[in-house]
Amino acid sequence: MSINIFKSRIRNPKDAFIHIIFGVTIGYFIGFLFIFDGDYDISKHIHLIEHERPTQKPENFNLRCVIIIHKSTHKPEKVISALSDGYTKLCQETIYFTNNQKVFEKFQKNYTMYFVESNLNHFYWSFYQYAMEFSSKVPAQWTFLGDDQTYLIVPNLQNTLRSFDSEKPQIIGKVRDSGSVFSWLFPFISFKKISIRGGVVFSNSAIDKLSACKGFFFARASDYALYDCSEEYGLQIADPFDEDALRFKNISIVSCERGKMFRSCDFLWSVI
C-alpha cells in the first residue's frame, strides 16, 4: 500500500491558522514545564542561612572592597572623597578601577587605583571579570564588588557573612528573573541573573572559579554571565533580598535616597 504524504498538507488558510494555534499552545505548555523545572533546580543552588553554617566562626573579618568609577560619573572628586570618608574606612582594603584617565591621573597617588584602557564598563563581563580577578591576586576572606553608585553598611554585612563559610565558593547578591514572553518561546535559555547594580560579595574560592569562566557561549552582560558561570562552576548562590521566601530572617531591605551624589541604594543591609 502506498501513502501519498502530500494529501495531508494544509489546504487553506483556516487549516494553517489552526496548525499555528496548536503549535503555539504546545510550545507554551512545554515552556511552562521547563521554567517550572528550572525554578525548582535553582533552589538547590540558593543556600539558606539556617541550612549552611560554618563549623567555626572566624574572629577576624577580612573584607576587600572593589569599586568601579565610571567614566561618566558626575564630579568624581566628590564621589571618591565621600567613599573614602564613608564605608570604605571599614574595609581592610579598598581598590578602585576606572576607565577615566583624568580621574586615574589625579587620584592614583592617594588611592589604590587602576586604569582600565577600555570603552567598556563593569556591566560587560570581560571588564567585570578582569576587575574581580586582578583585585584578588592577594587572597581575601570576602570581596565586595560595587560601583560609585553603591552604598554598603559594612557592620550589617559583617553580621550576615558570619553565617557563611568563606572557605566555600560562595556568591551573595540579588537574584532576578528577567523572563518575559520570550522565556516561554525559548525555554532552554536562562533569563536569570545576579544584579550587579547593588553590589555582589564573593568568597576567594568563588573568584578562583569565576576567573575560569570564559568562552563564546557565555553571556557578555555581567549580571547574566555571573549567574550562568556560578551554576556552571558549582558556586553556592545566596540571595539575601528575597523577602517573600524569607530566606534570611534577620535581613530586611530598606530603600533610601542619597541625594545628588548617589542615585540608588540597592545594596543596603539592615539587621532587624
C-alpha positions in Angstrom: 0.0 0.0 0.0 1.4 3.4 -0.9 0.7 6.6 1.0 0.9 10.0 -0.6 2.1 12.4 2.1 1.2 15.4 0.0 -2.5 14.6 0.5 -2.2 15.6 4.2 -0.8 19.0 3.5 -2.6 22.1 4.6 -5.3 23.0 2.1 -6.5 26.5 3.1 -5.6 29.5 5.4 -8.1 28.2 8.0 -6.1 25.0 8.3 -2.9 26.9 8.6 -4.2 29.1 11.3 -5.4 26.1 13.3 -2.0 24.5 13.0 -0.2 27.6 14.2 -2.5 27.9 17.2 -1.9 24.3 18.0 1.9 24.7 17.7 2.0 27.8 19.9 -0.2 26.1 22.6 2.1 23.1 22.7 5.2 25.3 22.8 3.7 27.4 25.6 2.9 24.2 27.6 6.4 22.8 27.1 8.0 26.1 28.0 6.0 26.2 31.2 7.2 22.8 32.2 10.8 23.8 31.6 10.6 27.0 33.5 8.9 25.3 36.4 11.7 22.7 36.4 14.3 25.5 36.2 12.8 27.3 39.3 12.9 24.0 41.1 16.5 23.4 40.2 17.7 26.9 41.3 16.6 26.2 44.9 19.4 23.7 45.0 21.9 26.5 44.4 20.5 29.1 46.7 21.6 28.2 50.3 19.7 29.5 53.3 21.4 30.9 56.3 20.0 28.3 58.6 21.0 25.4 56.3 24.6 26.4 55.7 26.6 27.4 58.8 30.3 27.1 59.2 31.5 24.9 62.0 33.7 27.7 63.3 33.0 31.4 63.0 36.2 33.3 62.3 37.0 36.0 64.8 38.7 38.2 62.2 36.6 39.6 59.4 38.5 40.4 56.3 36.7 42.4 53.6 38.2 43.8 50.4 36.1 46.5 48.7 36.5 46.8 44.9 34.8 49.9 43.5 34.3 50.8 39.8 34.5 54.5 39.0 32.5 55.2 35.8 33.8 57.4 33.0 30.6 59.3 33.1 30.4 59.9 36.8 29.5 63.5 37.7 32.0 65.2 39.9 34.1 62.1 40.6 36.3 64.0 43.1 33.4 64.4 45.5 32.2 60.8 44.9 35.7 59.4 45.7 36.0 61.7 48.7 32.7 60.6 50.0 33.6 56.9 49.6 36.9 57.5 51.3 35.3 59.1 54.3 32.4 56.6 54.3 32.1 52.9 54.4 35.4 52.1 52.8 37.1 53.0 56.1 35.7 49.7 57.4 37.2 47.7 54.5 40.5 46.1 55.2 41.5 47.0 51.6 39.9 49.3 49.0 40.7 49.1 45.3 39.4 51.4 42.6 39.1 50.7 38.9 38.3 53.3 36.3 38.4 53.8 32.6 38.6 57.6 33.1 42.2 58.5 32.5 41.9 62.0 34.0 40.4 60.6 37.2 43.2 58.0 37.3 46.0 60.5 36.9 44.5 62.7 39.6 43.9 60.1 42.3 46.3 57.3 41.7 48.9 58.7 44.1 46.5 58.8 47.1 44.5 55.7 46.4 45.0 52.1 45.2 43.6 52.8 41.7 44.0 51.0 38.4 43.3 52.4 35.0 41.5 50.1 32.5 42.0 51.3 29.0 38.6 50.3 27.5 35.4 51.8 26.4 33.5 49.1 28.2 32.4 49.3 31.8 31.7 46.7 34.5 28.3 45.8 33.0 30.3 43.9 30.5 31.6 40.5 31.7 35.1 40.9 30.4 35.6 44.2 32.4 33.9 42.8 35.5 35.8 39.6 35.4 39.1 41.5 35.0 38.4 43.7 38.0 37.4 40.8 40.1 40.3 38.6 39.1 43.0 41.3 39.2 42.0 42.6 42.6 42.1 39.1 44.2 45.8 38.3 43.4 46.3 38.6 47.2 43.5 36.4 48.7 40.9 38.0 51.0 38.3 36.3 53.0 35.5 38.2 51.3 35.4 40.6 48.3 32.7 43.2 47.8 32.4 44.5 44.2 30.3 47.5 43.5 30.5 50.8 41.7 30.5 54.5 42.7 26.7 54.5 43.0 26.6 51.7 45.5 26.4 52.2 49.3 27.2 49.5 51.8 26.6 49.2 55.5 29.7 47.1 56.4 28.7 46.1 60.0 25.4 44.6 58.8 27.2 42.8 56.0 29.7 41.5 58.5 26.9 40.1 60.7 25.4 38.4 57.7 28.6 36.9 56.4 29.3 35.3 59.8 26.7 32.7 58.8 28.7 31.7 55.7 31.8 29.7 55.3 34.4 31.8 53.5 36.3 28.6 52.5 33.5 27.6 50.2 32.7 29.1 46.8 30.0 31.5 47.9 28.4 34.3 46.0 25.9 36.6 47.6 23.8 39.0 45.7 20.3 39.8 44.4 19.0 37.1 42.0 16.5 38.4 39.5 14.4 36.6 36.8 14.0 38.8 33.8 11.9 36.3 31.9 9.2 37.7 29.6 7.1 36.3 26.8 10.4 35.2 25.2 11.1 32.9 28.1 8.0 30.9 27.0 9.1 30.8 23.4 12.7 29.9 24.3 12.5 27.6 27.4 16.1 26.4 27.1 17.5 29.9 27.6 18.1 31.1 31.1 16.8 34.6 31.9 18.1 34.6 35.5 20.8 37.0 36.5 22.6 38.3 39.6 22.1 42.0 39.7 25.5 43.8 40.0 24.0 47.3 40.5 23.6 46.7 44.2 27.0 45.1 44.6 28.0 41.4 44.9 30.0 39.6 47.6 32.4 36.8 46.7 34.5 34.3 48.7 38.0 33.9 47.5 37.4 30.4 46.1 34.4 31.7 44.2 36.6 34.3 42.4 39.0 31.5 41.6 36.3 29.5 39.9 34.7 32.5 38.1 38.1 33.5 36.7 38.0 30.4 34.5 34.6 31.3 33.1 35.5 32.4 29.6 34.1 31.5 26.3 31.9 32.3 23.3 28.8 30.7 24.7 28.7 32.7 28.0 26.7 36.0 28.1 28.5 39.3 27.6 26.4 41.1 30.1 27.9 40.7 33.6 24.7 40.0 35.5 23.7 37.1 33.2 27.2 35.8 32.9 27.6 35.9 36.7 24.6 33.7 37.2 25.4 31.3 34.3 29.0 30.9 35.4 28.0 30.3 39.1 25.8 27.4 38.0 28.3 26.1 35.5 31.2 26.0 38.1 29.2 24.9 41.1 29.1 28.1 43.2 26.7 28.4 46.0 24.4 31.4 45.3 22.7 33.2 48.3 20.1 35.8 47.8 19.6 37.9 51.0 17.0 40.1 49.4 14.2 37.5 48.9 11.6 38.8 51.4 8.8 36.6 50.0 10.7 33.4 50.7 12.1 34.8 54.0 15.4 33.1 53.3 17.3 35.5 55.6 15.0 36.2 58.6 17.4 38.6 60.1 17.7 40.8 57.0 15.4 43.4 55.6 15.7 45.7 52.7 15.5 49.4 53.3 15.1 51.8 50.4 16.8 55.2 50.8 17.6 58.3 48.9 21.2 59.5 49.0 20.9 62.9 47.3 22.6 64.1 44.2 25.8 62.2 44.9 24.3 58.8 44.9 21.4 57.6 42.8 20.2 54.4 44.4 20.5 52.3 47.5 20.2 48.7 46.2 22.7 47.0 48.5 21.6 48.1 52.0 21.9 45.5 54.8 19.7 46.2 57.7 19.6 43.8 60.6 16.3 43.5 62.4 
